[in-house]
Amino acid sequence: MINKKIAFLGAGSMAEAMISGMAESGTIAKENIIVTNRSNQDRLNSIHEKYGVRTVLKDELDFSEVDQFILAMKPKDIDAVLADLKDKIQPNQVLVSVLAGISTSYMEERLNENQQVIRVMPNTSSMLRESATALCPGKYTDMEQVQVAKELLRAIGEVFVIEEDKMDVFTGIAGSGPAYFYYLMEHIEETGRAEGMDSETLREIGAQTLLGAAKMMLERDESPTELRENVTSPNGTTAAGLDALNANGGGRAISEAVKGAASRSKELSKEIEGLLVGAK
């Protein structure tokens, strides 16, 4: 168990998903999880009743007792929050941001020198504790704090420490990736219904097929190419399906989806930071 105290600054849906995973996993004692927001006491009461964690309004938080602050407010509020935190926190305390589009350098420039910051990006599967989460440490962050953050985030899934310049392609794969699989399922269900199968059965068949394929990739040593070849008999049904995918640009479409999402992620980061700077 992690013997640290963490405080969520913000209590929205992503914060709740993380709180739920941490509270239920036993990674950290519930009394060491503090949840705050600016003024919504009803929301804090709801979080406390659901998960048994400590809740206080932000102005009542004792900043000195916290080891890691998890920034989970709206990105538009980041400048005001950093300005408020700058003279309240010490270099040995860490800011962990789940805010989309806000770089570690942006935060470091608005805090005292040597302040430790970490940028993370969970995906929506965190609600089921199956997130693929990226973690990017800032230039002043020590590895002990990175390890603590990793252990906390493992409560909502798997964690991958990456370089920050890879965050956009990570977004294209893991951040947007669930939507690609949902889109695939939409078409599988649509085709199955056209052939007379009922939607409920199709949902279960398709989802179980995706789950089984994912487990094969995680639990076996073969590459995706080898696994595909293993189930593709010459002139068989799978070969016919793959031929149809290739003929209709299936592989290229997947690659373009990842690249398109990654490109938009890069644009959004510039737009968000540009708007924040321009608003001053």
C-alpha positions in Angstrom: 0.0 0.0 0.0 1.2 3.5 -0.9 1.9 5.6 2.3 1.2 9.0 0.7 -1.5 11.5 0.8 -3.1 12.7 -2.4 -5.5 15.5 -3.1 -7.8 15.8 -6.1 -8.3 19.4 -7.2 -11.6 18.9 -9.0 -14.3 16.3 -8.6 -15.6 15.7 -12.1 -16.2 12.4 -14.0 -12.5 11.7 -14.7 -11.6 12.4 -11.1 -14.4 10.1 -9.9 -13.2 7.3 -12.1 -9.7 7.6 -10.6 -11.1 7.9 -7.1 -13.3 4.8 -7.6 -10.4 2.7 -8.8 -8.0 3.8 -6.1 -10.6 3.4 -3.3 -11.7 -0.1 -4.4 -8.2 -1.4 -5.2 -6.7 -0.7 -1.8 -3.6 0.8 -3.4 -3.9 3.7 -0.9 -5.9 4.1 2.3 -9.2 5.9 1.8 -8.4 8.4 4.5 -5.3 9.4 2.5 -7.4 10.4 -0.5 -8.7 13.9 -0.3 -11.2 15.3 -2.8 -11.8 19.1 -3.2 -13.6 21.5 -5.4 -14.3 25.2 -5.2 -17.9 25.3 -3.9 -20.0 22.3 -4.8 -20.5 20.7 -1.4 -23.3 18.4 -2.7 -20.9 16.9 -5.2 -18.3 16.3 -2.4 -20.9 14.8 -0.2 -21.8 12.4 -2.9 -18.2 11.4 -3.5 -17.7 10.8 0.2 -20.8 8.6 0.5 -19.9 6.5 -2.5 -16.2 5.9 -1.8 -15.5 6.8 1.9 -12.7 9.2 1.0 -12.1 12.6 2.7 -13.7 15.6 1.1 -13.2 19.3 1.8 -13.8 22.6 -0.1 -10.5 23.7 -1.7 -10.2 26.8 0.6 -10.2 24.4 3.6 -7.5 22.1 2.3 -4.3 21.9 4.4 -1.8 22.0 1.5 1.2 21.0 3.7 -0.2 17.5 4.4 -0.4 16.5 0.7 2.3 14.6 -1.2 0.7 14.6 -4.7 -2.0 17.0 -6.1 -4.0 15.6 -8.9 -5.2 18.5 -11.2 -8.6 17.4 -12.5 -10.4 20.7 -13.1 -11.3 22.2 -16.5 -8.3 23.1 -18.6 -9.5 26.7 -18.8 -8.9 27.1 -15.1 -5.3 25.9 -15.1 -3.7 29.4 -15.0 -5.7 30.5 -11.9 -5.0 27.1 -10.2 -1.2 27.3 -10.9 -1.0 30.9 -9.7 -2.8 29.8 -6.5 -0.6 26.8 -5.9 2.7 28.5 -6.7 3.3 29.8 -3.2 1.5 27.1 -1.4 3.5 24.0 -2.4 7.0 22.9 -2.0 9.4 21.3 -4.5 9.0 17.9 -2.8 5.3 18.0 -3.5 4.1 16.9 -7.0 1.4 18.1 -9.4 -0.1 15.4 -11.4 -2.2 16.8 -14.3 -4.9 14.9 -16.1 -5.8 18.0 -18.2 -5.8 17.4 -21.9 -3.5 19.7 -24.0 -1.5 21.2 -21.1 2.2 20.3 -21.4 4.6 19.8 -18.5 6.7 22.8 -19.7 3.6 25.1 -19.6 3.0 24.2 -16.0 6.7 24.4 -15.0 6.9 27.9 -16.5 4.1 29.1 -14.2 5.5 27.5 -11.0 8.6 28.0 -8.9 11.8 26.6 -10.2 12.4 22.9 -9.7 8.7 22.2 -9.1 7.9 18.5 -9.8 5.0 18.0 -12.3 3.7 14.9 -14.1 1.3 14.8 -17.1 -1.0 11.8 -17.4 -3.7 10.8 -19.9 -6.1 8.0 -18.9 -8.8 6.9 -21.3 -12.5 6.2 -20.8 -11.9 2.6 -19.8 -10.7 3.9 -16.5 -14.3 3.6 -15.4 -13.8 -0.2 -15.5 -10.2 -0.1 -14.2 -9.0 -1.0 -17.7 -7.5 2.2 -18.8 -4.4 2.5 -20.9 -2.8 5.5 -19.3 0.2 7.6 -20.5 2.5 9.2 -17.9 5.1 11.9 -18.8 7.3 13.3 -16.1 8.5 16.9 -16.2 12.2 17.8 -16.2 12.4 18.3 -12.4 10.5 15.1 -11.4 12.4 12.4 -9.6 11.9 8.7 -10.4 10.6 7.9 -6.9 7.6 10.3 -7.5 7.1 8.8 -11.0 6.9 5.3 -9.4 4.3 6.5 -6.8 2.2 8.0 -9.6 2.5 4.8 -11.6 1.3 2.7 -8.6 -1.7 5.1 -8.0 -2.7 5.0 -11.7 -2.5 1.2 -11.9 -5.7 1.3 -9.8 -7.5 2.3 -13.0 -5.6 0.1 -15.5 -2.1 -0.2 -17.1 0.4 2.7 -17.1 2.9 3.5 -19.8 5.8 6.0 -19.1 6.4 7.8 -22.4 8.3 10.8 -23.7 6.1 13.8 -23.9 6.6 14.2 -27.7 4.9 10.8 -28.1 1.8 12.0 -26.3 -0.1 12.9 -29.5 0.4 9.5 -31.1 -0.5 7.9 -27.8 -3.7 9.9 -28.0 -4.4 8.6 -31.5 -4.0 5.0 -30.3 -5.2 4.8 -26.7 -7.1 8.1 -26.1 -9.2 7.8 -29.3 -8.7 4.0 -29.8 -11.8 2.8 -27.9 -14.0 4.7 -30.4 -12.4 2.8 -33.3 -13.4 -0.5 -31.7 -16.9 0.8 -30.9 -17.1 1.8 -34.6 -16.1 -1.7 -35.6 -18.7 -3.1 -33.4 -21.4 -0.8 -34.9 -20.7 -2.3 -38.3 -20.5 -5.9 -37.1 -23.9 -5.5 -35.4 -25.4 -3.7 -38.4 -24.2 -6.6 -40.7 -25.4 -9.3 -38.4 -28.9 -7.7 -38.0 -29.1 -7.6 -41.8 -28.6 -11.3 -41.7 -31.4 -11.8 -39.2 -29.5 -12.0 -35.9 -30.8 -10.1 -32.8 -28.9 -7.1 -31.4 -28.4 -8.5 -27.9 -26.8 -11.7 -29.1 -24.6 -9.8 -31.6 -23.4 -7.4 -28.9 -22.3 -10.4 -26.8 -20.6 -12.2 -29.7 -18.8 -9.2 -31.0 -17.6 -8.0 -27.6 -16.4 -11.5 -26.5 -14.5 -11.8 -29.8 -12.7 -8.5 -29.2 -12.0 -9.4 -25.6 -10.6 -12.8 -26.6 -8.4 -11.3 -29.3 -7.0 -8.7 -26.9 -6.2 -11.4 -24.3 -4.4 -13.4 -26.9 -2.2 -10.4 -27.7 -1.5 -9.7 -24.0 -0.9 -13.3 -22.9 1.0 -14.8 -25.8 4.4 -14.1 -27.3 3.3 -14.1 -30.9 3.1 -10.7 -32.8 -0.2 -9.5 -34.1 0.9 -10.6 -37.5 1.7 -14.1 -36.3 -1.6 -14.4 -34.5 -3.5 -13.3 -37.6 -1.6 -15.8 -39.8 -2.3 -18.6 -37.3 -6.1 -18.2 -37.8 -5.9 -17.6 -41.5 -6.2 -20.8 -43.5 -5.5 -20.6 -47.2 -8.7 -20.1 -49.2 -10.7 -20.2 -45.9 -13.3 -17.9 -44.5 -10.8 -15.7 -42.6 -8.7 -15.2 -45.7 -11.8 -14.2 -47.6 -12.7 -11.6 -44.9 -9.2 -10.2 -44.8 -9.1 -10.0 -48.6 -12.3 -7.9 -48.4 -10.8 -5.7 -45.7 -7.7 -5.1 -47.8 -9.7 -4.5 -51.0 -11.7 -1.8 -49.2 -8.7 -0.1 -47.6 -9.2 -1.5 -44.1 -5.6 -1.4 -43.1 -5.0 2.1 -44.5 -8.1 3.4 -42.9 -6.9 2.3 -39.4 -3.5 3.9 -40.0 -5.1 7.1 -41.1 -7.5 7.1 -38.1 -4.5 7.0 -35.7 -2.6 9.6 -37.6 -5.6 11.9 -37.9 -6.4 11.7 -34.2 -2.7 12.3 -33.4 -2.5 15.3 -35.7 -5.7 16.8 -34.1 -4.3 16.2 -30.6 -1.2 18.3 -31.5 -3.4 21.0 -32.9 -5.6 21.1 -29.9 -2.7 21.3 -27.5 -1.4 24.4 -29.4 -4.9 25.9 -29.5 -5.5 25.3 -25.7 -2.2 26.8 -24.6 -2.5 29.6 -27.2 -5.9 30.5 -25.8 -4.7 30.5 -22.3 -1.8 32.7 -23.1 -3.9 35.0 -25.2 -6.5 35.4 -22.4 -4.0 37.0 -20.1 
